[in-house]
Amino acid sequence: MAAPSKILVVRNDKLGDFMLALPALALLKQHLPTTHISVVVPQYTREMAEICPWVDAVIVDPGRIGSWSAYQAMIQQIRHGKFDAVLALFSSFRVGFAVWAAGIPQRLAPATKVAQYFYNQRLVQRRSQSIKPEFEYNCDLVRHFLQSHDIALQGVEPTGPYLKFVAAEIASAHERLAQVLGVDKHTQWVFIHPGSGGSANNLTLAQYAELAVRLSLPPQARVVITAGPTERAQAEALRQMLHLSGINVLVYHSTMGLRRFALNIASAAIFIGGSTGPLHIAGALDIPTAAFYPRGRTTSGLRWQTLNRPAHRLAFAPPQPAAEDDMSAIDLSSAAAVISGLIARTVTAKRN
């Protein structure tokens, strides 16, 4: 089978899911460097897709709440793209019908749900068993696709960081944020992100407040509560809790898009939060992370493991015999001690 000249890759769910598709896109481009790769993503994720070095074009999915005319326009855009193949890393009925209706000849997706019948190539993965990280399931689809085209897998696959910015741009963003927050430009950020996409249980605001109080920080480090455009109330509530505890923290409201938010994450000493999109941006940047997960099979720290190197990655979950989604069972005192150690090492490395 001839190697395709134009491929469409679908990952049209949440931000974190797209970030965990980056290794698959890097692997695909490594083996097909001259192939034109387009991606289908939601509008919210578009900005991150546009800065991905392995993506040549972006098609926006209007989503389930989009109009019928917008959905038809997406099908037309896909049809006009004249793609040889589509890899659906995430399978949904809407997009399955769209790529079938657009007439893409080679259509590969996981063998799951009714949507699989829109595809003429399927791979049994059983992702619900969660025996490996999500990014590996994505890469498995790419490996299967390459092997079906008799393309030999190269010995060394791409490694992180999967998201990079120029050092001067990171430094400039750091100074700009320091100016906005009214602190010295040499301040090291300890980002705490209490927001969540809602797909997995998270710590409560009271737990995040307790964690922040228990952290032991170097003199030049400051806690910064981060918030997306719809999370301002949460951030302010957490700041007030900490103020009542005698802890003065900063709040950064991200209002200038995901790229700017990612730039600021790129200069952080650590990113602390639940299993959410910004956490996976930090992982893709190889910024140290401390993540809180339920213990459930499909929501675990293994399934939604971040992309940073092991030494930069901490994960906490409810212990046995607590219920798998009982986040109150996590020992925040122990977690804070481990996180404080990682912060100290990171700040020292940045200083040196």
Buried (B, 14 or more C-beta within 10 A) or exposed (E): EEBBEBBBBBBBBBBBBBBBBBBBBBBBBBBBEEBBBBBBBBEBBBBBBBEBEBBBBBBBBBBEEBEEEEBEBBBEBBBEBEBBBBBBBBBBBBBBBBBBBBEBEBBBBBBBEEBBEBBEBBBEBEBEEBEBBBBBBBBBBBBBBBEBBEBEEEEEBBEBBBBBBEEEEBBEBBEBBBEEBEBEEEBBBBBBBBBBBEBBBBBEBEBBBBBBBBBEBBEBBBBBBBBBEEBBEBBBBBBEBBEEEEBEBBBBBBEEEBEBBBBBBBBBBBBBBBBBBBBBBBBBBBBBBBBBBBBBEBBBBBBBBBBBEEEBBBBBBBEEEBEBBBBEBBEBEEBBEEBBEBBBBBBEEBEE
